[in-house]
């Protein structure tokens, strides 16, 4: 595992991501204090089944209708 300071990580991000994608773990530190760890994504060993919740979930006919104003306001942080 390699430790890289934050400034160097910003400067060399593409290279660090490539290294991580090849399996290397990289710690990103600021002033010597570890802040984050760059690791490769886990790989799915088998495909996810398409019918995982078949028959258990029902999508209503109004699924993609516009939201009511009060709910839309809440999402936009306008609710009181």
C-alpha positions in Angstrom: 0.0 0.0 0.0 1.4 3.4 -1.1 0.7 6.7 0.7 0.4 9.8 -1.5 -0.1 13.4 -0.2 -3.2 15.2 -1.3 -1.5 17.7 -3.6 0.3 14.9 -5.5 -3.0 12.9 -5.6 -4.7 15.8 -7.3 -1.8 16.3 -9.7 -1.6 12.5 -10.6 -5.2 11.4 -10.2 -5.4 9.6 -13.5 -2.3 7.6 -12.8 -3.5 6.7 -9.3 -6.9 5.6 -10.6 -5.1 3.3 -13.1 -2.9 1.8 -10.4 -6.0 1.2 -8.2 -7.8 -0.4 -11.1 -4.9 -2.8 -11.4 -5.4 -3.9 -7.8 -3.2 -1.5 -5.8 -4.5 0.3 -2.7 -3.4 3.9 -2.3 -3.8 6.0 0.9 -4.3 9.7 0.3 -2.9 11.8 3.2 -2.8 15.5 4.1 0.0 16.8 6.4 0.9 13.1 7.0 -2.6 12.2 8.3 -4.4 9.6 6.2 -7.7 10.9 4.8 -8.9 8.4 2.2 -8.1 5.1 0.5 -8.3 4.6 -3.2 -9.1 0.9 -3.9 -10.2 -1.1 -7.0 -13.9 -1.7 -7.4 -15.1 -5.1 -6.5 -16.0 -7.3 -9.4 -19.4 -9.1 -9.6 -18.8 -12.8 -9.8 -22.1 -13.6 -11.5 -24.7 -11.5 -13.2 -27.6 -10.2 -11.1 -30.8 -12.0 -12.0 -33.3 -9.8 -13.8 -36.4 -11.2 -12.1 -35.1 -10.9 -8.5 -38.3 -9.3 -7.2 -40.7 -10.6 -9.8 -44.2 -10.7 -8.4 -43.2 -8.9 -5.2 -43.1 -5.3 -6.5 -45.8 -3.5 -8.3 -45.2 -0.2 -10.2 -48.3 1.9 -10.2 -49.7 3.5 -13.4 -48.9 7.0 -12.0 -45.2 6.1 -11.4 -43.8 8.8 -13.7 -46.5 11.4 -13.1 -45.3 14.8 -11.9 -44.9 15.0 -8.1 -47.4 17.0 -6.1 -46.2 20.5 -5.3 -45.7 19.8 -1.5 -43.5 16.8 -2.2 -41.6 18.6 -4.9 -41.1 21.6 -2.6 -39.7 19.2 0.1 -37.1 17.8 -2.4 -36.1 21.3 -3.3 -35.8 22.4 0.3 -38.7 24.8 0.2 -41.0 23.1 2.7 -41.7 24.8 6.0 
